[in-house]
Amino acid sequence: MNEEIQRSLGTKLKVGEGGSAKAVAGLTAINGLELTADTIDVTTLDSDGGYREFKAGFKDGGELSVDGFLITTEGKGQSEMYALFESGETEDYAVVFPEEMKAVWKFKGVVTGFGTSASLEDPISFSGTIKVSGKPELLLGAATTAYYQS
């Protein structure tokens, strides 16, 4: 097995920046970021071979979705996400992968979805969606040190 492949166990979503950042508790999945880029059609009547030609347009940081077990205690990140949904404020976020990887997605975003679910034979769950605002950064190596100290 390839030694560079890591399990997701220990991956965290942090809300806020620096020492005041809170890890969202009870997560079972963190999905995203899926960066995309628009294209601009620059085809002309003399384009070679009858094929369309394109240039890169605006980029989009996409969305990040999370799923987990509902924990309503303040300071556990979920109530903070709900408050950010209600306020519509843009906040700092970080997806912190296990420390062995030394990799962190850092971005600003707006909470665009927050939901809960209760069914007979399952724990009460929650889900949330964050729309990335601006350019996300993938930090690697020494640039991630501060994210593993708190």
Stockholm file with secondary structure:
# STOCKHOLM 1.0

chainA/1-150         MNEEIQRSLGTKLKVGEGGSAKAVAGLTAINGLELTADTIDVTTLDSDGGYREFKAGFKDGGELSVDGFLITTEGKGQSEMYALFESGETEDYAVVFPEEMKAVWKFKGVVTGFGTSASLEDPISFSGTIKVSGKPELLLGAATTAYYQS
#=GR chainA/1-150 SS CCTTCCCCTTCEEEESSGGGCEECTTEEEEECCCCEEEEEECCCTTCGGGCCCEEEEEEECCEEEEEEECCCCTTSSHHHHHHHHHHCCCEEEEEECCTTTCEEEEEEEEEEEEEEECCTTSCCEEEEEEEEEEEEEEEEGGGGGGGGCC
#=GC SS_cons         CCTTCCCCTTCEEEESSGGGCEECTTEEEEECCCCEEEEEECCCTTCGGGCCCEEEEEEECCEEEEEEECCCCTTSSHHHHHHHHHHCCCEEEEEECCTTTCEEEEEEEEEEEEEEECCTTSCCEEEEEEEEEEEEEEEEGGGGGGGGCC
//
